[in-house]
Amino acid sequence: SQEIFFIFASQKKKQFPFILGLMADIGQTIVSNASIWNLGQMKPDAILLAGDLSYSDGWPFRWDTFARLIEPLASIYPILHVGGNHELGSSENWIHYLERW
């Protein structure tokens, strides 16, 4: 897989305003795609994905389709991600989250 590296905002000489994008409960729908696109249009300095990322709910391949969905954003902006209850429940038990993120 491809590795992508970033220079974080504090090293780019831009100090203020610092734009932090925030998304949660993303899933994999048409609305998810629109939300990801709109967040990219904001040109954030960094993004926080605050849990319930892929909504894979026990289907491991859905983590891969989520990665393809988020890749246009993740290849440009640094992303901090945290898990939510969907990364734990439905037999997920953090397994696929930890393997991929």
N, C-alpha and C positions, 0 to 999 in steps of 0.2 A: 504494500500500500504506500501511497505517497505521503511524505512528511512535509508539513508546512510550518515555517518559523515566522515569528512576529517580533517587531520592536514595539514594546509596550508604550503607551501614550506618554508616560513620564520621561521617556528617553527621546521623544520626538520634538521636544522643546515647546509643545503645546501644553499650556497649563490650565487655562480656564476659557470657556466652560468645558468641563469634562462631561461628555455625554455617555451615560450608561444605559444601554438597551436592556429591557427586561421582558422575558417571556416565561410562561408557565403553562402546563397542561396543553402542550403543543399538539400532539397526535399526528395524524397523517391524512388530512382531508383537504379539500379545496380551500377551506378557510385557513388551515394551517399554512398552506402554500402562500396565500395572500398575506398572512401575518408576517411570515418570514421575509417576503419581498418588501413589505412596508417598513419593517425594521431596518432592512438594508438601505432603504432610501433615506433614513435618518442619519446615516453615516456615523454610527456610534464609535466611541473610542474603545469600548469593550462591551460585551454582552453577558448577562447573567441568565442562564436557563434554570429556572427555579422549580425543578421537579416535574414528574409525570411527562417525560420526554416523548417516547415513541408510542406509548399505549400498545405495546406488543402483547401484553397480557398472556404470556406463556408461549408465544409464537416467535422463536428466535430469529427467523428470517425478517421479521418486521423491524428488528434493530438495524439490519442492513438497508432496508428501504428508507428508514428514517435517516440514516447517515447520508444517503444520496439526496434526500430532500433538504437537509440542512447544510450540505457541503458548499453550495454557492455562498452562503453567509459565513460558514466556519472557515472557508479558505481565504477570507479577506479580513475578518475581525477576530481578535482573541476572545475566547468564550470560557467563562467559568460556569460549571454545571454542578448541580446538586440533585440527588435523587429524591423521589417522592414515594407515595404509597404504591403507585403502579410499578415502580422498580422493585418493590418488595413483594407485593401480592401476586396472585394468579400463578403461583409456582415459580415466579421470577427469582425471588430470594437473592437479589443483587447480582446473580450469576452473569447474565448477559450484559448488564450495565457495566460491571467491573471489567469484563473482557474487552469491551469496546471503548470505554471512556476512561 
